[in-house]
Amino acid sequence: MKNTLFIALSVCLLLGACDDDSSSNNTNNTNNTNNLNNTNNLNNTNNVNNTTSGTPLVLINEFSSADDDAVELYNAGTAAADLSGWILTDDVLEGDVTSYDPDADEEKFVFAEGTTLEPGAFLVILKGEEEGQHLFGIASEGEPLTLLDASVALVDQVTFGEDQAVISWCRIPDGGETFTSCLRTFGEANEANPCGNGVLDDGEECDPQLDFTDTCADVSDVFNGGTLSCSSTCTWETSACTTSAVCDAEALVLNEVCHKNDTCGVAGITTGDWLEIYNTSDATASLSGCYIRVSDGDTVEATVQFASVGGFENIMVAPHGYFLVNDTPTLFDAGNDHTVELLTEDASTVINALITSEALSTDGDASGGTCTIDATGDIPTPGAANQCQ
């Protein structure tokens, strides 16, 4: 039976079989001689070729850039692995462990002393600030994800591309060489995602491998043109569709934003990154034509119109009311200290902006200052009046 541990501790691994003159990564190895294979193969994975009989073989087995940014390790070896002091991070450059400085990596995940992983067992680490959770977010646009041992030697590194891990990216079979899009099976045997198999399976709106004649207008009457496509999750991609949806820019304000639900979420109301729009007027206001833009410094990461996201085609906000966008990464997916802007229907004029995770000191007053809602004293209030101290 496969054992599953859901924890956030520090990792150290031995990856078996090398040539006789190869250095093995063990408790006596302080010279950090466990090197990259320096080859990016079709599986988008770099790992240490250091496998011997009767040893652990710990690998990054599955991970997701959505929801709780879960990461799963799997011991494909024949002996238990002592993960004490190991590091899981997204800060190591692809193929370049030597430039990594663990002291400068404030979000690295370090496995606790005494953490072990038995042969055939899984270990799942979720994003958050509780014990046993990692702090870094897994970027939907793709990045290297790296596992290091206690001597900061490479154990495994997986580099994935844009949107590949939006559902889950995993090895098939568990511990194998090939990565592919998967269903979320954290703590259990991996299962390939049927999306993209050239068959319209149950629950799929489309399949990227199938031709279709549908248009933007077929998906929603809010669209009047543009180009419809099929996403990597087998749902309609409408971001290139055009719309006549209205943005009542004089009435609407970005009122509150939260990155990391575990620090500024509210149980029973939010489940992921969220933002709140407030209507400052005495009349119902149309939100669907407005855009959300997310930037990291000078780099724009996403500009998305509300109407282009399923379920947001005809959003109206009540007078002096709040509209909550919760756990919808297609529309809002921001990192720490990212700038979030509400834009008019021309997709360029800024109504107002907040930094994650902030709220307006007074509802709807974009000129009256802000507070940080993941700090002591200031209270996150999704869907209700802000409570800045």
N, C-alpha and C positions, 0 to 999 in steps of 0.2 A: 504494500500500500504506500502511495506517495504521501509524504508529509508536507504540510504547508505551514510556513511561519510568516505572519504579517508583522514585520518589525522594521525599524529604521536604525540600523547599527552599523559598525564599520567593517569593511570587507577585505579579505586577503585570500588569494587563490593560487593553486598550483595547476597548471595546464600541462599535461603529460608529454610524452615521447619526443625527445630530441636525439640528435646524433650523440655518440658516446662522448665527444669532446664538447658538447653543449653544456652550458651552465644550467643547473636546475634551480628553481625558485623555492628555497626552503628557509627554515628559521635560521640557518647559518649563512644565508646569502644576504650580505649587507652592501654588496657592490652594485646593486641595481643593474644586473647583467641580463635581465630578462627582456629581450628586445622585440620590437615589432617585426612582423614578417615583411613589412614595407611593400605589401601588395594589396591593392584594392581589387577584390574579385567581384564577380557578378552578384554575390550575396551581400554586398555593401558591408562587409565585416572584416576587421583586422583583429587577429588574436595571436597569442603566443603558441608556437608549435613546441610544446614541452610536455608530452604525455608519456608516462611510464606505467607499467602494469601495477595495479594495486595503489593507485594514487587518486586524489580528487581531480575533478575536471569541472570547475565552476565557470559558467557562461552566462552572459546576458541573454535571456531566453525569450522574453516578450516585454514590450513596453507600449505605452499609449501617450499621445500628445493631447488627448481630450480628457475631460472630467477631472479625475484625481491624479493624472500624470503617473500612473502606476508603472513600476519596473519590477520584473520578475527575474530572479536568478535561478539557475537549475544546476544541480551537481550531476553531471553525466559520467562521473568517474566511479571507481570501485571502493573508495575510502572516504570517510568523513573529512570535510574541509574546515579548518579553523580560520574563521573570518575576522578574528580580532584585529582591529586597527586598519582594516581594508577601507578603501575609499571608492565611492560611487559619485561621479561628477559629470557635468556637461561642459566643463571649462578646459579640457585638454584638446588641443588642436589635432586635427586628423594626422596620424602618423608622426606626431611630435611630442612624445612624453617628456623629453629632456627639458623643454621650455616651461613645463608646468610647475608652478609654485604653490604647493598646498596651503602655505601660510597666508597667501593672498586670496585664496578661494573661500569666501565667507559662507557660501551656500553648499559646500561639499557635504556629502553624507559619510560619516565615519561609523563603521560597525563597532558595536560595544565589545569590550573584552569578554571573552568566553562564548561569543556567538559561533555556532557551528552549523554546518549544512550536511546532512547525511546523504549517502548515495541515492540517487533517484528522487530526491526531495526538492521542493520548490521553496523559495523565499520571496515574498512580495513586499515591496516598499512603496507606500503611497506618499503623495505630496502633502505637506502640512508642517505644523510647528509642534506637534505632539511628539512624545518619545516614540522612536521607531519610524518616523516619517522624514522624508527628504525635503529640502527647502527650494531647490531649483525647479523651474518649470521646463518641460520638454517642448521645444519650439515646433509648431506645426509646419514651419517652412523647412525643417530638417536641420540636423547638426550631428556632431559625433557624441556618442554616449559611451563613457569609459569606466572600466573597473580596474582599480589598482590594488596591489597588495600593500602590506604594512610598510614595506621599504620603498613604496611609490614606484614599483616596477609594474609594467603593463601585464594585466591578466587577460582582458578582453576589451575590444573597442568596436562599436557598431556605428556606422555612418548611414543615415537614412535621408531620403529626399522629401521634397515638399508634399505634404498631405499623406505620405505613406503610412504614418502612424496615427492618423486621425481617429480610426477605430482601434486598431492594434497592429503592431509589426512584430512578427515572431518567427522562430525557427520551426520548420516542419521537416522531420519530426522533432520532438524535444531534444535539444542538444545537438541537432544536426547542423550542416553547413549552410543550408539554404534558408534565406529569409523571404517572407511573403506577407501580403495583407491577410490579417486573421480576424476571427471573431474574438471578443474579449473572454479569455478563459484563464484569468490569473489564478494561480494555485492549482490548476488542473492541466491535463494534457492539451497541448495546442491544437487548434482546429482552423484550417484555412477558411478565409472569407470567400463565399461563392460569388461575390460581386466581381465582375470581369471575366466570368467563365463563358460568356457568349450565350447564356441562357437567362431568360427573364424569370428569376426565381420568385417564390412567394415573398411579398413584402418589398420587392424592388420596384421603383418607378421606371427604371431604365437599366440598360447595361452598356458600359462603354464600348464593348465589342460588337454591339448590334446597331444596325442602321435604324433610323427613326424618321418619321415625317411630322412629328409634333412640332408646334411653334410656341413661341412665348405666349401668344394669346390663348392657345389651347390650355396652358397651365393655369393662367389667371386672366380675368377680363381687365385687370388693372394694367396689363402690358399691352402696348400698341405697336410693338416692333422689336427689332434687335435680334440677337442670336441666342438660341437655346442650346444647351449642351448637357451631357450626362457626366456627373461627377464620379470621383473614385469611390464614392460610397453608394453608387447606384441610385442616387436621387437627382432630380432635375437641378441643373446649375443655371440660375437666372440672373446672375450678376451682369451679364452682357445684354439683358433685355432692356428695352426702353419703356418708360411709363409716363402717364399723365398725372400720376399721384402728386398731391399738393403738400408742401411743407409750410405750415403757418409759423414762419420765422419770428413774427412779432410777438407771438404768444408763448413759444416753447423755449425751455432752458434745460441744459444738462445740469441736473441737481445734485447727483451723488454717483460715485463710481467706486467699485470694490474689486481689487485683485487679491486673490487668495481668500476663499470663502471661510477658511478656518480662522482667519484673524479679523474679518469684518463682515462675516455672514451672520444670519439670524436663523436659528434652528426652526424648522417648520415653514420657513418662507423662502430661503435661498439655498441652493445646492452647488453653486459654482460661481465663477466671476459674474458680476452683475453691474448694471447701471440703472439709473432712474432719471426719467424725464418729468419735468413739472410744467403745468399749464398756468401761466400767470394771469390769464384773462378770464372774463366772465362768460365766455362762449366756448363751445366745443372746438378743439383745434385738431387739424390733420397733421399727423406725424409721418405718414408713409413716404412722402416725398423727400424727407430729410435724410441726411447721410451721417454716419459715424466714421470718423477718421482716427486711426491709432498710429502714433509715431514714437519711435525710440530715438530721442535726440533729433537730429535732422533727417533721419530715415523714416519715411512713411511706410508702415508695415501693411496697412489695409485701409481702403476707403469703400464703405459698403452702404448702399441705400436700404432703408428699412423695407421698402416695397419689394426688393429683390430677394428677400429671405422668406421662405415659406411660413405662412401664418402671420406675416407682418404687412401684407399687401394693402390692407385698408384699416390702418390703426387710427383711431380717434381718441383724443385725451379729453376727459371731462373738465369743465370749468374748475380751476384751482385744484385739479386732480393730479395724481401721480401715475406714471406708466413705468412698470418694472420690466426690464429685460434680464432674465435670469438663466445662466448656464446655456447660452446660445453662442457657441464659439464662431459660428458662421458670421454673426453680426458683431460680436464683441469678444475679443480675445487679446488681453493686454498683459504686459509684464510689469515688474516693479519699476516705479518712477517713469512709466510711459505717459505720454500726453494723449488725452482723449478729447476729441473735439466734436461738437454738434455743428453740422454744416447745412446750409440751405439747399434747395433743389438744384442749384447750379453746380453743386459738389465742390465748391471752392471758397465760398463766403462763410466765414466762421461766425456762428451765433455766440458761442462761448466755449471755454475749455476748462478741464480739470486734470490734475495729475493723480494717477492711482496711488493710494486710495484716499480720495478727498470728498468733502461735501461742502456745498455753499453754507455759509454761516446762517443765512436767512433764506428760506425757500424762495427760489426764483430771482434772487438779487445777485446777479453776476458780478456786480461792482462792490459788493459788501464784504469781501473776504471769504476765506475757506478755513476748514479744519481738517485734520487727519483722522479718519474714522477707525484706523487700526492702531491708534495710540491710546494710552490710558486717559480716561476722562471724557473723550468724545465718543458718542454712541452711534453705531450704524443703525439707520432707520429705513430699510427698503420699503417703499410704498407708503411712508408716513412722514410727518413733519420732522425736519432735521433737528438734531439735538447737539449742537456744538457748545462747548463750555466757554 
